[in-house]
Structures are given as C-alpha cells and as structure tokens.
Amino acid sequence: MRAGTLQLQTLPPLSLYVHLPWCLKKCPYCDFNSHEMRAAELPEQSYLNALMADLEAALPLIWGRSVQTVFIGGGTPSLFSPQAIDQLIAGIRARVRLAPNAEITLEANPGTFEKDRFKAFRAAGVTRLSVGVQSFNDDFLKTLGRVHNRAQALDALAEAAAVFDTFNLDLMYALPGQTLDMLRTDVDTALALAPQHLSIYHLTIEPNTFFAKFPPASVDDDLAADMLDLITDMTAAAGMQRYEVSAYAKPGHACQHNLNYWQFGDYLGIGAGAHSKLSFAHRVVRQVRLRDPARYMTQALAGQALAQDDDVKRRELPFEFMLNALRLADGFDLSMFAERTGMPLSAVQAALAQAQAQGLLLRDGEHVRPSARGFDFLNDLQALFLPATRQESSQS
C-alpha cells in the first residue's frame, strides 16, 4: 500500500484472468507462455492448489471490489477436466465477490477430445466459449501446427453453438500462400456457423517462436489490406460490428472481459506468467507471475508467485491508456482518461490535437474515436502518445 503520485477518484472495473499454461503441441506462431504436455499428465490438482494460494495472497490488493468478468486462458484450458474447471470456478466464487451474471470465458481447442467436454464446462459455470479454429483449410492448419482438422473444427463449433448462448471463433488471415478467395471461403464457413463473436488476427511473426527462426512466406501488404477489407465487409453483411481492431460481434455479444482491458480497466492475473494491472488511489501497478509452471506451483504455495511488481511511471500512463483505448472503434469519452489514469487531460491535449490534424482521430465534443485512417494506421496513432524520449527514438 505504498504511496504514489496519482489522484484516482474512483477505481475502474476489475476482471480476473486465470492462466492454464499447457498445450498438446506448441504452435509455431505462438509466443504465449505455453508448454507441451499430454492431457493425461497434467498436474491438475497441484496447479489448482497453486492458483488458489496465488488468489488468496492477492486478496488484500482487491479487497472489497467485485470481479466483473473471468477469463480462463492458456495454453489450452479445455485440456483440463470438467471437474477441475468446476473446482476452479467454485474456488474463485468462494474467495472473491463475483458480480451477478458475470461473464466467464474458457478458451478451447476444437479437437474431438475437448469437444466432448463442452456441456460439462457449461455445467461448471462457463458462460462463454472461445474456440481457436484459425482456419478451415486443412493445408493451412498443418502450416500453423494445429492439432485439429477442418472436420473436427466444424463438429466442435456445432457443439459450441448447441451448448453456449455466446461463443467466439478465432480465425487468422494473411497466411502463407493464402489468396483472397481462400480467405473468403474461410470467412464464409465461419459465418455459416452463426457465431455471436469473431476474433480475426493477421498472422504476425513474433520473436522467440519457431516462425521467427524459420519464417514462412509473407503475404504482400496490399493483399493483406484487401483481406481486412473483405473481412470487414463480410462480417458487416452478417450483422456483426467491428467494435475493436480484431474483434467483430453481434449486438450484445462483445467480449466484456476484453472490453475492460481496452478501456484500461483493472485485471488480476493468476497462474504461470499471468499479468496484472491494478489501480489504487495514488498509483497504478503492473505485476507478472513466475513463468515456469513448476517453479510457479512451488512458489505460489509459499505466497511468492510474483516475478515483477512495479508502479507504472506517471509519464508512461498516457501511452498505456491510449495503447488500449484507441483499439476501440467507438472510442471513448475524454473523462475516462482522467478517471483511469489519475492525470489531467492536459497531459494528452497536444497529442490529441496532432492526431486530429493528421486525420487519425475524430473528436465530437468530449468524445474521441479513431478515424478510418486511424484504424488503418493504428500504430502511428498510438505512437503520438509515447513519452517524448521514446517517441524521438522511435522516429530516428
């Protein structure tokens, strides 16, 4: 409860992120903290014990606050048994004040093994499933190192639609060798399944991945831009709104957990390598848990799961806020900047004016949002809010 330099009048909404770090196979594009392990070998109970110890140690930091959403991510959380997920959600409910009708999301792979568990996950309290399909093309699935095929993806999504009122479908585009027609077929297939939410990501080559060492053929920038235009047109025709750079949803089905991230809300992250962002009256803190699952399990039981615990520097807060909030198509009220950062609006007025002058930002009174150009050049828009020294180095 150390002192700080900010003045937050109210605390933002609070979410909980739970990281389950194991997968059947590490995908070549993935830079998440995930580790290969067969489902039968998962240390479920030991890891659940560590998660609960981690959560209990963090309770003083969120005392009296309600948790609005829970997101169980990975890794591949659907490798955990329904009994384990039931125990996890019950343990969370016993320790924190969970908001009524809280959104509880579980990430799942579309393999047959996981599909057969969907009903039990719903019974355990999961309200929203996020299925990592990436493509319906078997050749692309092999390139991406996925462990499922097209037929399994279709079966799993049919099951998800039958069991959950809301499910998300993950796709990727700008895949090596992908044409516009191939993408159209993927998106057509996805939309025919009537998901309430689509997350569609451009394949990017991240450091310390297999693809970073052995890069696949890249897609031309102009073709990638045409692909994004096609995705936006097709989803709009299906009644879905692009409410965030990579997210499309039908009315009432935006992901509340991710919206809280983008609106610079708070989140407590538990599990190996999980990140937290927590606000207090005079400071904003970022934490990172220990990455290695075995070390995390040992240290969490001893109340020492943290690898990092640092205040966000005051001069970094404008960029941190804008890095998230400018991803939203509808933008935000300027009053939210002061509410979430504890800083005066004068800290960003010059950058806002510059963004507006460059046609990257639209302002209507006290509300701002990215223009169509700002959405297309989001990195350039966000960079205007970098601290001066970092901004100068990024332009040199």
C-alpha positions in Angstrom: 0.0 0.0 0.0 2.9 2.3 -0.8 2.3 5.9 -1.7 2.2 7.2 -5.3 1.9 10.4 -7.3 -1.6 10.0 -8.9 -5.0 11.1 -7.9 -7.6 8.5 -8.8 -11.1 9.5 -7.6 -12.6 6.1 -8.4 -11.3 2.6 -9.2 -12.1 1.0 -12.6 -14.0 -2.3 -13.1 -12.0 -5.4 -12.1 -11.6 -8.6 -14.0 -9.8 -11.9 -13.2 -7.6 -13.7 -15.7 -6.5 -17.3 -15.0 -3.7 -18.8 -17.0 -3.6 -22.6 -17.6 -0.2 -23.0 -19.4 -0.3 -26.4 -21.1 -1.0 -27.4 -24.8 -0.8 -30.7 -26.6 1.5 -29.0 -29.1 3.2 -25.6 -29.3 2.1 -23.8 -32.4 5.0 -22.3 -34.5 3.5 -18.7 -34.3 2.7 -18.7 -30.6 4.7 -16.5 -28.2 2.3 -17.1 -25.2 3.6 -18.8 -22.1 2.5 -22.3 -23.1 4.2 -25.7 -22.7 3.6 -29.1 -24.3 2.1 -31.8 -22.2 -0.2 -34.8 -22.7 -3.6 -34.3 -21.1 -3.2 -37.4 -19.0 -0.1 -36.0 -17.4 -1.5 -32.6 -16.4 -0.8 -31.8 -12.7 -4.4 -30.6 -12.3 -4.8 -30.7 -8.6 -1.3 -29.3 -7.8 -1.9 -26.5 -10.2 -5.4 -25.7 -8.8 -3.9 -25.6 -5.3 -1.3 -23.2 -6.5 -3.9 -21.0 -8.2 -6.0 -20.8 -5.1 -2.9 -19.9 -3.0 -2.0 -17.2 -5.5 -5.5 -15.8 -5.4 -5.6 -15.7 -1.6 -2.3 -14.0 -1.4 -3.6 -11.3 -3.8 -6.9 -10.7 -2.0 -5.6 -7.7 0.1 -4.9 -5.9 -3.2 -8.6 -6.2 -4.4 -10.3 -6.2 -1.0 -14.0 -5.1 -1.2 -14.0 -5.0 -5.0 -16.3 -7.0 -7.3 -14.9 -9.1 -10.1 -17.0 -8.4 -13.2 -15.5 -11.0 -15.6 -13.3 -14.1 -15.5 -11.2 -15.3 -18.5 -9.6 -18.8 -18.3 -6.9 -18.7 -21.0 -3.8 -20.6 -22.0 -2.3 -22.7 -23.2 -5.3 -24.9 -23.9 -7.6 -24.7 -20.8 -10.0 -27.2 -22.3 -7.4 -29.9 -21.7 -8.3 -29.6 -18.0 -11.1 -31.9 -17.0 -14.6 -30.5 -16.4 -14.2 -31.5 -12.7 -11.0 -29.4 -12.5 -12.8 -26.4 -14.2 -15.7 -26.8 -11.8 -13.4 -26.8 -8.8 -11.5 -23.8 -10.2 -14.7 -21.7 -10.7 -16.1 -22.8 -7.3 -12.8 -21.8 -5.7 -12.9 -18.4 -7.3 -16.5 -17.8 -6.2 -15.6 -18.8 -2.6 -12.8 -16.2 -2.5 -13.9 -13.1 -4.4 -17.1 -11.2 -4.9 -18.2 -12.3 -8.3 -20.7 -10.0 -10.0 -24.1 -11.4 -10.7 -24.3 -12.9 -14.2 -20.5 -12.4 -14.5 -19.1 -13.4 -18.0 -16.9 -16.5 -17.5 -14.9 -17.3 -20.7 -13.0 -20.5 -21.3 -10.6 -20.9 -24.3 -10.9 -24.3 -26.1 -9.4 -26.1 -29.0 -11.7 -27.8 -31.5 -10.3 -31.3 -31.1 -12.7 -34.2 -30.5 -11.3 -34.7 -27.0 -12.2 -31.2 -25.9 -15.5 -31.0 -27.8 -16.9 -33.9 -25.8 -16.4 -31.7 -22.6 -18.3 -28.6 -23.7 -21.6 -29.5 -21.9 -19.7 -30.2 -18.7 -17.8 -26.9 -18.9 -21.2 -25.1 -19.2 -22.5 -27.0 -16.2 -19.4 -26.0 -14.3 -20.3 -22.3 -14.8 -18.5 -21.3 -18.0 -20.9 -18.9 -19.8 -18.8 -18.2 -22.9 -16.5 -20.4 -25.0 -13.7 -19.2 -27.2 -12.7 -21.7 -29.9 -9.3 -21.4 -31.5 -10.0 -22.6 -35.1 -7.6 -20.3 -37.0 -8.6 -21.8 -40.4 -11.0 -24.3 -42.0 -8.4 -25.2 -44.6 -6.5 -28.4 -43.7 -3.3 -27.3 -45.5 -3.2 -24.0 -43.5 -4.0 -25.9 -40.3 -0.9 -28.1 -40.9 1.2 -25.0 -41.7 0.0 -23.4 -38.4 0.8 -26.6 -36.5 -2.7 -27.1 -35.3 -3.7 -30.5 -33.9 -7.2 -30.4 -35.3 -8.6 -30.6 -38.9 -11.5 -29.0 -40.7 -14.0 -31.7 -39.9 -13.1 -31.6 -36.2 -13.5 -27.8 -36.2 -16.9 -28.0 -37.8 -18.1 -30.6 -35.2 -16.7 -28.7 -32.3 -18.4 -25.4 -33.4 -21.7 -27.1 -33.9 -21.4 -28.4 -30.3 -20.4 -25.0 -29.1 -23.4 -23.4 -30.8 -25.8 -26.0 -29.2 -24.4 -25.6 -25.7 -23.5 -21.9 -25.3 -25.5 -18.8 -25.8 -22.4 -17.0 -26.8 -19.3 -18.5 -28.4 -16.3 -16.9 -30.1 -14.5 -18.3 -33.1 -10.8 -17.4 -33.7 -9.5 -17.1 -37.3 -6.2 -16.0 -38.8 -5.6 -14.3 -42.1 -2.6 -13.4 -44.3 -1.4 -17.0 -44.0 1.5 -18.2 -46.2 0.1 -18.7 -49.7 -3.4 -17.6 -48.9 -5.4 -15.9 -51.6 -8.4 -13.6 -51.3 -10.7 -16.4 -52.5 -9.3 -18.8 -49.9 -9.9 -16.3 -47.1 -13.5 -15.7 -48.5 -14.1 -19.4 -48.1 -12.8 -19.4 -44.5 -14.9 -16.5 -43.5 -18.0 -17.9 -45.3 -17.6 -21.1 -43.4 -17.2 -19.3 -40.1 -20.3 -17.1 -40.7 -22.4 -20.0 -41.7 -22.0 -21.3 -38.2 -23.6 -18.1 -36.9 -21.1 -17.3 -34.1 -22.0 -14.3 -32.0 -18.4 -13.2 -31.9 -15.4 -13.4 -34.3 -11.8 -12.6 -33.5 -9.7 -12.4 -36.6 -6.0 -11.8 -36.4 -3.3 -11.1 -39.0 -0.6 -13.7 -38.8 2.4 -11.9 -37.3 5.9 -13.3 -36.7 6.7 -12.9 -33.0 10.2 -13.1 -31.5 11.3 -16.4 -29.9 8.9 -18.5 -32.0 9.5 -21.3 -34.5 8.3 -18.9 -37.3 10.9 -16.3 -36.1 13.7 -18.8 -36.7 12.1 -20.3 -39.9 9.9 -17.6 -41.4 7.1 -18.7 -43.7 6.4 -16.8 -46.9 4.8 -13.5 -46.1 1.7 -12.0 -47.7 2.0 -8.7 -49.6 0.9 -5.7 -47.6 -1.6 -4.6 -50.2 -3.2 -8.1 -50.3 -3.3 -8.2 -46.5 -5.2 -4.8 -46.6 -7.6 -6.2 -49.2 -8.2 -9.2 -46.9 -9.0 -7.0 -44.0 -11.5 -5.0 -46.1 -13.1 -8.3 -47.2 -13.4 -9.5 -43.6 -15.0 -6.2 -42.5 -17.5 -6.2 -45.4 -18.5 -9.9 -44.9 -19.0 -9.6 -41.2 -21.0 -6.4 -41.6 -23.2 -8.1 -44.1 -23.8 -10.8 -41.5 -24.9 -8.3 -38.9 -21.6 -8.1 -37.0 -19.9 -4.9 -35.9 -16.2 -4.4 -35.9 -16.0 -2.9 -32.4 -12.3 -3.4 -31.9 -9.4 -3.8 -34.3 -9.5 -7.6 -34.4 -13.0 -8.2 -32.9 -16.4 -8.5 -34.6 -19.6 -9.1 -32.7 -23.4 -9.2 -33.0 -25.2 -6.7 -30.8 -25.0 -7.5 -27.1 -22.2 -10.1 -27.6 -19.0 -8.0 -27.3 -16.5 -9.7 -25.0 -16.9 -7.8 -21.7 -13.6 -9.1 -20.4 -11.6 -7.8 -23.3 -13.6 -4.5 -23.3 -12.4 -4.0 -19.8 -8.8 -4.4 -21.0 -9.3 -1.9 -23.8 -11.0 0.6 -21.5 -7.9 0.5 -19.2 -9.8 -1.4 -16.5 -8.1 -3.4 -13.9 -7.4 -7.1 -14.0 -5.8 -9.5 -11.6 -3.9 -12.3 -13.3 -3.1 -15.6 -11.6 -1.3 -18.6 -13.0 2.2 -19.1 -14.5 3.3 -16.0 -16.3 0.0 -14.1 -15.8 0.0 -10.3 -15.9 -2.0 -8.0 -13.7 -2.8 -4.3 -13.9 -4.2 -2.9 -10.6 -5.2 0.6 -9.6 -5.0 2.3 -6.2 -5.8 5.8 -5.1 -2.4 7.1 -5.9 -0.7 4.7 -8.2 -1.2 2.0 -11.0 0.7 -1.2 -10.6 1.7 -3.9 -13.1 2.6 -7.4 -11.9 3.9 -10.6 -13.6 3.7 -14.1 -12.1 6.6 -16.5 -12.4 6.6 -18.1 -15.9 7.9 -21.6 -15.3 4.9 -23.7 -14.3 6.8 -26.0 -11.9 8.5 -23.0 -10.2 5.2 -21.1 -10.1 3.4 -24.0 -8.4 6.1 -24.3 -5.7 6.4 -20.5 -5.1 2.7 -19.8 -5.2 2.1 -22.2 -2.3 4.7 -20.3 -0.4 2.9 -17.0 -1.2 5.7 -15.8 -3.5 4.3 -16.2 -7.0 5.4 -12.7 -8.3 8.3 -12.2 -10.6 7.6 -8.4 -11.1 5.7 -5.8 -9.1 6.2 -2.3 -10.4 4.4 1.0 -10.5 3.6 2.3 -13.9 5.6 5.5 -14.3 3.4 8.6 -14.5 5.0 9.6 -17.8 4.1 6.2 -19.3 0.4 6.3 -18.4 -0.9 8.3 -21.3 0.6 5.9 -23.8 -0.5 2.9 -21.7 -4.1 4.2 -21.8 -4.1 5.1 -25.5 -2.5 1.8 -26.5 -5.7 0.1 -25.3 -8.5 2.7 -25.7 -7.6 3.6 -29.3 -8.3 0.0 -30.3 -12.0 0.6 -29.9 -14.0 1.6 -32.9 -16.4 3.7 -30.9 -13.5 5.4 -29.0 -14.0 6.8 -25.5 -15.1 9.8 -23.5 -12.2 12.0 -22.6 -13.3 12.0 -19.0 -12.3 8.3 -18.9 -8.7 9.3 -19.4 -8.6 11.2 -16.1 -10.7 8.6 -14.3 -8.4 5.7 -15.3 -5.0 7.4 -15.1 -5.5 9.9 -12.3 -3.9 12.5 -14.7 -5.3 15.8 -16.1 -6.5 15.9 -19.7 -3.8 18.5 -20.4 -1.3 15.6 -20.4 -2.6 14.4 -23.8 -4.1 17.6 -25.3 -1.2 18.3 -27.6 -1.1 14.7 -28.9 -4.9 14.7 -29.4 -4.6 17.8 -31.4 -1.8 16.4 -33.5 -3.7 13.1 -34.1 -6.8 15.2 -35.2 -4.7 17.4 -37.5 -3.2 14.2 -39.2 -6.7 12.8 -39.8 -6.1 9.9 -37.5 -8.6 10.9 -34.8 -12.2 12.2 -34.8 -13.4 14.4 -32.0 -17.0 15.2 -31.1 -17.1 17.4 -28.1 -15.7 15.3 -25.2 -15.7 12.1 -27.2 -12.9 10.9 -29.5 -12.5 7.8 -31.7 -10.1 6.7 -34.4 -10.9 7.7 -37.9 -11.0 5.0 -40.7 -7.4 6.1 -41.5 -6.5 6.0 -37.8 -7.7 2.4 -37.6 -5.6 1.5 -40.7 -2.6 3.2 -39.2 -3.2 2.4 -35.5 0.5 2.1 -34.6 1.1 5.6 -35.9 -1.8 6.9 -33.9 -0.8 5.3 -30.7 2.8 6.3 -31.1 1.8 10.0 -30.9 1.2 9.4 -27.2 4.6 7.9 -26.4 6.7 9.8 -23.8 8.9 12.3 -25.7 12.2 10.5 -25.4 10.7 7.2 -26.6 8.8 9.0 -29.4 12.1 10.6 -30.6 13.9 7.3 -30.6 11.1 5.5 -32.5 11.3 8.2 -35.2 15.1 8.1 -35.5 
